[in-house]
Amino acid sequence: SGFNSIGHMDTMSRGRRQIGHYKEGEEFIQNVFHVLSQIFTGKEKSNLAICWLQYEISKVIQCLQAKKKKKLKAQGRKSKKLAKNFLKAPDNRNNLSLWKLYAYLEWLLGNTDDSRKVFDTALSTAETGGLKSAQLCSLSLLYAQLEVELLESTEGAVMSRAVHILTKLTENGPYVPYSGQVLPVNVLKARKTYEHALQDYLSRTPVADQDQVNGTDQLVNLVGCYALFQYLTVGIDAAVLIYTQASEKLEVSGSQKCENTGENSGILNFPTALEAVTLLHTNLLRFHMKISVYPLNPLREALTEALKRYPSNQSLWRSYIHIQRKSHSASKARRFFDSVTRSANSLEPWLFAIQAEQMRKNLTEKVQRADVGEIHCTIPETGLTNRIVALFEHAVQSENGTHCPLLWRMYLNFMV
């Protein structure tokens, strides 16, 4: 997302056409990557390859959102070629993060079987570290999440490919591709292994700085895998219980650490771990609501709590706006936005508050113009327009808002 301001201005739409990547910005970014890849070596070069591939994936996602099939095909070819070239390099052959991105790219392009082959190959060739390997956990978690998204209901999910992936992860032996069934005894063993692993992680405190980064990633991936496993084998309540336990433990550890050191110079990077766990929690609830009947309140509560704590998390705001669109009363959301914008310094709450009102305005106008084409309604919706202008005014007066080109462009665009 750091490239948005140079490469493209993806929030604006000109008529029906979304503005895509600008040629000059795109050339500049490609040049930077090419120059850096000649300078870097070893670990840095691998990290650069990961960033480059993530950037390519963001362009594929943009093509998917804009439903541009031709452009998607061309972009897919370019991105795949790049990914294959990276994996050919001797340093990268065992880099699970790159394998993971390549498999994800294939999945996004709709090549599900090819993607599964890549995932299976990566898991088979990986060194066996089981739940102790952060990269292996991360790879298995993404694979299982993608497989779960294909499920139409949780009935019979115990026999699914996702459960096979998550049970194999706990076995510490070589990975065997899915053959169509999962043994109940393996599921029971896996549950015990997950339980012990999570208890161990939550009770220990790593010492070195390097452990801190790995420990955080590892904990988040472990919680994600265990909760998804419980969701598929027991149900949504069992999964939510794990997220709750992990969050409570992380909050306690975080506050204790602040007391001990007088500041949060934490050993384990708790706020990030907590934020990532919250994100997994809300995403699972959203998915569950999509495939079955489940009350909205748990999700709304989880999101409002999380956003008070992490007001600059864009994924959480997107989820919040998405669920608020379903409710006909705007007052609760407005009060919430109001309280967050007052207490937070970040600009995200303002931008999303504006977006929520603009969506409401579009919806109102659509309803008023139904079946008469583009004839504008006789009674214009001035209330919402005034509210949006007031939000813009307040946002551009805030310290961060004054210096945000995106905000000013959105304001100009709206006034036009």
VENBEL-V637879 format. One record per residue. N is the residue number from 1. RES is the residue in three letters. OMEGA is omega in degrees with one decimal (NA if undefined). Layout:
n:N res:RES omega:OMEGA
n:N res:RES omega:OMEGA
This chain:
n:1 res:SER omega:179.9
n:2 res:GLY omega:-176.3
n:3 res:PHE omega:-172.2
n:4 res:ASN omega:-170.5
n:5 res:SER omega:179.4
n:6 res:ILE omega:-169.4
n:7 res:GLY omega:-177.5
n:8 res:HIS omega:-176.3
n:9 res:MET omega:-163.8
n:10 res:ASP omega:179.5
n:11 res:THR omega:-175.7
n:12 res:MET omega:172.4
n:13 res:SER omega:178.4
n:14 res:ARG omega:-174.8
n:15 res:GLY omega:-179.7
n:16 res:ARG omega:-170.5
n:17 res:ARG omega:173.3
n:18 res:GLN omega:175.2
n:19 res:ILE omega:-176.2
n:20 res:GLY omega:179.7
n:21 res:HIS omega:175.5
n:22 res:TYR omega:-177.4
n:23 res:LYS omega:-175.2
n:24 res:GLU omega:180.0
n:25 res:GLY omega:-178.9
n:26 res:GLU omega:179.5
n:27 res:GLU omega:-179.1
n:28 res:PHE omega:-177.9
n:29 res:ILE omega:179.7
n:30 res:GLN omega:179.2
n:31 res:ASN omega:179.4
n:32 res:VAL omega:-179.7
n:33 res:PHE omega:-178.2
n:34 res:HIS omega:-178.5
n:35 res:VAL omega:-177.8
n:36 res:LEU omega:-177.0
n:37 res:SER omega:176.3
n:38 res:GLN omega:-177.1
n:39 res:ILE omega:-174.0
n:40 res:PHE omega:173.1
n:41 res:THR omega:173.2
n:42 res:GLY omega:-173.6
n:43 res:LYS omega:-178.8
n:44 res:GLU omega:-178.3
n:45 res:LYS omega:177.3
n:46 res:SER omega:179.0
n:47 res:ASN omega:178.0
n:48 res:LEU omega:179.0
n:49 res:ALA omega:179.2
n:50 res:ILE omega:179.1
n:51 res:CYS omega:-177.9
n:52 res:TRP omega:-178.6
n:53 res:LEU omega:176.5
n:54 res:GLN omega:179.3
n:55 res:TYR omega:178.3
n:56 res:GLU omega:179.5
n:57 res:ILE omega:179.2
n:58 res:SER omega:178.5
n:59 res:LYS omega:177.5
n:60 res:VAL omega:179.4
n:61 res:ILE omega:179.1
n:62 res:GLN omega:177.3
n:63 res:CYS omega:179.5
n:64 res:LEU omega:-178.6
n:65 res:GLN omega:-178.9
n:66 res:ALA omega:-179.4
n:67 res:LYS omega:177.4
n:68 res:LYS omega:-172.8
n:69 res:LYS omega:-178.1
n:70 res:LYS omega:-177.7
n:71 res:LYS omega:-179.6
n:72 res:LEU omega:-179.6
n:73 res:LYS omega:-178.3
n:74 res:ALA omega:-179.7
n:75 res:GLN omega:179.2
n:76 res:GLY omega:179.8
n:77 res:ARG omega:-178.1
n:78 res:LYS omega:-176.3
n:79 res:SER omega:180.0
n:80 res:LYS omega:180.0
n:81 res:LYS omega:-179.7
n:82 res:LEU omega:-178.5
n:83 res:ALA omega:-179.5
n:84 res:LYS omega:178.4
n:85 res:ASN omega:178.1
n:86 res:PHE omega:-175.1
n:87 res:LEU omega:177.7
n:88 res:LYS omega:-178.3
n:89 res:ALA omega:-175.4
n:90 res:PRO omega:-178.3
n:91 res:ASP omega:-171.1
n:92 res:ASN omega:-172.1
n:93 res:ARG omega:-179.1
n:94 res:ASN omega:-178.2
n:95 res:ASN omega:-174.7
n:96 res:LEU omega:179.9
n:97 res:SER omega:178.3
n:98 res:LEU omega:176.9
n:99 res:TRP omega:-178.6
n:100 res:LYS omega:-179.1
n:101 res:LEU omega:179.7
n:102 res:TYR omega:179.3
n:103 res:ALA omega:179.7
n:104 res:TYR omega:178.7
n:105 res:LEU omega:178.9
n:106 res:GLU omega:-179.2
n:107 res:TRP omega:-179.6
n:108 res:LEU omega:-179.2
n:109 res:LEU omega:176.3
n:110 res:GLY omega:179.7
n:111 res:ASN omega:-173.0
n:112 res:THR omega:-177.4
n:113 res:ASP omega:178.0
n:114 res:ASP omega:-179.3
n:115 res:SER omega:179.1
n:116 res:ARG omega:179.1
n:117 res:LYS omega:-179.4
n:118 res:VAL omega:178.1
n:119 res:PHE omega:-178.2
n:120 res:ASP omega:179.7
n:121 res:THR omega:-178.4
n:122 res:ALA omega:-179.2
n:123 res:LEU omega:-178.3
n:124 res:SER omega:-176.2
n:125 res:THR omega:-177.9
n:126 res:ALA omega:174.9
n:127 res:GLU omega:-176.6
n:128 res:THR omega:176.5
n:129 res:GLY omega:-179.1
n:130 res:GLY omega:-176.3
n:131 res:LEU omega:-179.3
n:132 res:LYS omega:-179.3
n:133 res:SER omega:-177.6
n:134 res:ALA omega:-177.4
n:135 res:GLN omega:-180.0
n:136 res:LEU omega:177.6
n:137 res:CYS omega:-177.6
n:138 res:SER omega:179.6
n:139 res:LEU omega:-179.0
n:140 res:SER omega:-178.5
n:141 res:LEU omega:-179.9
n:142 res:LEU omega:179.9
n:143 res:TYR omega:-178.7
n:144 res:ALA omega:-179.5
n:145 res:GLN omega:180.0
n:146 res:LEU omega:179.1
n:147 res:GLU omega:-179.5
n:148 res:VAL omega:-178.6
n:149 res:GLU omega:178.0
n:150 res:LEU omega:-177.8
n:151 res:LEU omega:178.0
n:152 res:GLU omega:172.5
n:153 res:SER omega:-176.8
n:154 res:THR omega:177.5
n:155 res:GLU omega:178.7
n:156 res:GLY omega:-178.2
n:157 res:ALA omega:-179.0
n:158 res:VAL omega:-178.5
n:159 res:MET omega:-172.0
n:160 res:SER omega:179.0
n:161 res:ARG omega:-179.0
n:162 res:ALA omega:-179.8
n:163 res:VAL omega:177.7
n:164 res:HIS omega:-179.0
n:165 res:ILE omega:-175.5
n:166 res:LEU omega:177.0
n:167 res:THR omega:179.9
n:168 res:LYS omega:-178.4
n:169 res:LEU omega:-176.1
n:170 res:THR omega:-170.4
n:171 res:GLU omega:175.5
n:172 res:ASN omega:179.3
n:173 res:GLY omega:178.0
n:174 res:PRO omega:-177.3
n:175 res:TYR omega:177.0
n:176 res:VAL omega:-179.6
n:177 res:PRO omega:-175.9
n:178 res:TYR omega:-178.3
n:179 res:SER omega:176.0
n:180 res:GLY omega:177.3
n:181 res:GLN omega:178.9
n:182 res:VAL omega:-177.4
n:183 res:LEU omega:-179.8
n:184 res:PRO omega:-178.3
n:185 res:VAL omega:178.0
n:186 res:ASN omega:179.1
n:187 res:VAL omega:-180.0
n:188 res:LEU omega:179.3
n:189 res:LYS omega:-177.4
n:190 res:ALA omega:-178.6
n:191 res:ARG omega:178.6
n:192 res:LYS omega:-178.7
n:193 res:THR omega:179.3
n:194 res:TYR omega:-176.9
n:195 res:GLU omega:-178.4
n:196 res:HIS omega:-177.8
n:197 res:ALA omega:-178.4
n:198 res:LEU omega:178.3
n:199 res:GLN omega:179.8
n:200 res:ASP omega:-176.5
n:201 res:TYR omega:-176.7
n:202 res:LEU omega:-177.3
n:203 res:SER omega:-176.4
n:204 res:ARG omega:176.2
n:205 res:THR omega:-179.5
n:206 res:PRO omega:-173.4
n:207 res:VAL omega:-173.1
n:208 res:ALA omega:179.6
n:209 res:ASP omega:-178.4
n:210 res:GLN omega:177.7
n:211 res:ASP omega:-176.4
n:212 res:GLN omega:-178.3
n:213 res:VAL omega:-179.1
n:214 res:ASN omega:-178.3
n:215 res:GLY omega:-179.8
n:216 res:THR omega:-179.8
n:217 res:ASP omega:-175.2
n:218 res:GLN omega:-178.3
n:219 res:LEU omega:-178.9
n:220 res:VAL omega:-179.7
n:221 res:ASN omega:-179.7
n:222 res:LEU omega:178.9
n:223 res:VAL omega:179.6
n:224 res:GLY omega:-179.3
n:225 res:CYS omega:-177.5
n:226 res:TYR omega:-178.0
n:227 res:ALA omega:179.9
n:228 res:LEU omega:177.9
n:229 res:PHE omega:179.4
n:230 res:GLN omega:179.8
n:231 res:TYR omega:-176.4
n:232 res:LEU omega:-175.0
n:233 res:THR omega:-178.9
n:234 res:VAL omega:-179.2
n:235 res:GLY omega:-174.4
n:236 res:ILE omega:-177.1
n:237 res:ASP omega:178.9
n:238 res:ALA omega:180.0
n:239 res:ALA omega:-179.4
n:240 res:VAL omega:179.6
n:241 res:LEU omega:-179.6
n:242 res:ILE omega:177.7
n:243 res:TYR omega:-179.4
n:244 res:THR omega:180.0
n:245 res:GLN omega:-177.6
n:246 res:ALA omega:-178.3
n:247 res:SER omega:-179.8
n:248 res:GLU omega:-179.1
n:249 res:LYS omega:-179.4
n:250 res:LEU omega:179.0
n:251 res:GLU omega:-179.8
n:252 res:VAL omega:-179.0
n:253 res:SER omega:-179.0
n:254 res:GLY omega:-177.0
n:255 res:SER omega:178.1
n:256 res:GLN omega:-177.0
n:257 res:LYS omega:179.4
n:258 res:CYS omega:-179.6
n:259 res:GLU omega:-176.8
n:260 res:ASN omega:-171.9
n:261 res:THR omega:-177.6
n:262 res:GLY omega:176.9
n:263 res:GLU omega:-178.2
n:264 res:ASN omega:178.4
n:265 res:SER omega:-162.9
n:266 res:GLY omega:175.2
n:267 res:ILE omega:172.5
n:268 res:LEU omega:-175.4
n:269 res:ASN omega:-168.5
n:270 res:PHE omega:-177.7
n:271 res:PRO omega:179.6
n:272 res:THR omega:179.4
n:273 res:ALA omega:-178.6
n:274 res:LEU omega:-179.4
n:275 res:GLU omega:-179.0
n:276 res:ALA omega:178.3
n:277 res:VAL omega:178.8
n:278 res:THR omega:-179.3
n:279 res:LEU omega:177.8
n:280 res:LEU omega:-179.1
n:281 res:HIS omega:-177.1
n:282 res:THR omega:178.8
n:283 res:ASN omega:179.6
n:284 res:LEU omega:178.2
n:285 res:LEU omega:179.3
n:286 res:ARG omega:180.0
n:287 res:PHE omega:-177.5
n:288 res:HIS omega:179.3
n:289 res:MET omega:-179.4
n:290 res:LYS omega:-174.8
n:291 res:ILE omega:177.9
n:292 res:SER omega:-178.4
n:293 res:VAL omega:-177.4
n:294 res:TYR omega:-177.1
n:295 res:PRO omega:-177.2
n:296 res:LEU omega:-171.5
n:297 res:ASN omega:179.8
n:298 res:PRO omega:-179.6
n:299 res:LEU omega:-178.6
n:300 res:ARG omega:-180.0
n:301 res:GLU omega:-179.7
n:302 res:ALA omega:-178.5
n:303 res:LEU omega:-178.3
n:304 res:THR omega:177.5
n:305 res:GLU omega:-176.7
n:306 res:ALA omega:-176.4
n:307 res:LEU omega:174.6
n:308 res:LYS omega:-177.6
n:309 res:ARG omega:-178.3
n:310 res:TYR omega:-173.3
n:311 res:PRO omega:-178.9
n:312 res:SER omega:179.7
n:313 res:ASN omega:-173.7
n:314 res:GLN omega:-178.9
n:315 res:SER omega:-179.9
n:316 res:LEU omega:178.3
n:317 res:TRP omega:179.7
n:318 res:ARG omega:178.5
n:319 res:SER omega:-177.8
n:320 res:TYR omega:179.7
n:321 res:ILE omega:-178.4
n:322 res:HIS omega:-178.7
n:323 res:ILE omega:179.9
n:324 res:GLN omega:179.2
n:325 res:ARG omega:-177.2
n:326 res:LYS omega:-177.5
n:327 res:SER omega:-175.2
n:328 res:HIS omega:-179.0
n:329 res:SER omega:-177.2
n:330 res:ALA omega:-169.3
n:331 res:SER omega:-178.2
n:332 res:LYS omega:-179.4
n:333 res:ALA omega:-179.0
n:334 res:ARG omega:178.7
n:335 res:ARG omega:-178.9
n:336 res:PHE omega:178.3
n:337 res:PHE omega:-177.5
n:338 res:ASP omega:-178.1
n:339 res:SER omega:-178.0
n:340 res:VAL omega:-178.5
n:341 res:THR omega:178.9
n:342 res:ARG omega:-172.8
n:343 res:SER omega:-174.0
n:344 res:ALA omega:176.7
n:345 res:ASN omega:-173.6
n:346 res:SER omega:-174.1
n:347 res:LEU omega:-176.6
n:348 res:GLU omega:-179.2
n:349 res:PRO omega:178.2
n:350 res:TRP omega:-176.9
n:351 res:LEU omega:-178.1
n:352 res:PHE omega:176.0
n:353 res:ALA omega:178.7
n:354 res:ILE omega:-178.7
n:355 res:GLN omega:-179.5
n:356 res:ALA omega:-179.9
n:357 res:GLU omega:179.7
n:358 res:GLN omega:177.7
n:359 res:MET omega:178.4
n:360 res:ARG omega:-179.7
n:361 res:LYS omega:178.4
n:362 res:ASN omega:-179.2
n:363 res:LEU omega:-179.9
n:364 res:THR omega:-178.2
n:365 res:GLU omega:179.4
n:366 res:LYS omega:-179.0
n:367 res:VAL omega:-177.9
n:368 res:GLN omega:-178.1
n:369 res:ARG omega:-174.0
n:370 res:ALA omega:173.9
n:371 res:ASP omega:177.6
n:372 res:VAL omega:178.0
n:373 res:GLY omega:-172.7
n:374 res:GLU omega:177.7
n:375 res:ILE omega:-177.1
n:376 res:HIS omega:-175.6
n:377 res:CYS omega:-177.6
n:378 res:THR omega:178.4
n:379 res:ILE omega:-177.5
n:380 res:PRO omega:-177.5
n:381 res:GLU omega:-174.8
n:382 res:THR omega:-177.8
n:383 res:GLY omega:-178.6
n:384 res:LEU omega:-179.5
n:385 res:THR omega:179.8
n:386 res:ASN omega:179.9
n:387 res:ARG omega:-179.1
n:388 res:ILE omega:178.8
n:389 res:VAL omega:179.2
n:390 res:ALA omega:177.9
n:391 res:LEU omega:178.1
n:392 res:PHE omega:-178.0
n:393 res:GLU omega:-179.9
n:394 res:HIS omega:-177.0
n:395 res:ALA omega:-177.5
n:396 res:VAL omega:176.4
n:397 res:GLN omega:179.6
n:398 res:SER omega:-172.6
n:399 res:GLU omega:-179.5
n:400 res:ASN omega:-175.8
n:401 res:GLY omega:-179.0
n:402 res:THR omega:-174.7
n:403 res:HIS omega:-176.6
n:404 res:CYS omega:-179.0
n:405 res:PRO omega:-177.9
n:406 res:LEU omega:-177.7
n:407 res:LEU omega:179.6
n:408 res:TRP omega:179.5
n:409 res:ARG omega:179.4
n:410 res:MET omega:-179.3
n:411 res:TYR omega:178.7
n:412 res:LEU omega:-178.2
n:413 res:ASN omega:-178.2
n:414 res:PHE omega:-178.3
n:415 res:MET omega:177.1
n:416 res:VAL omega:NA
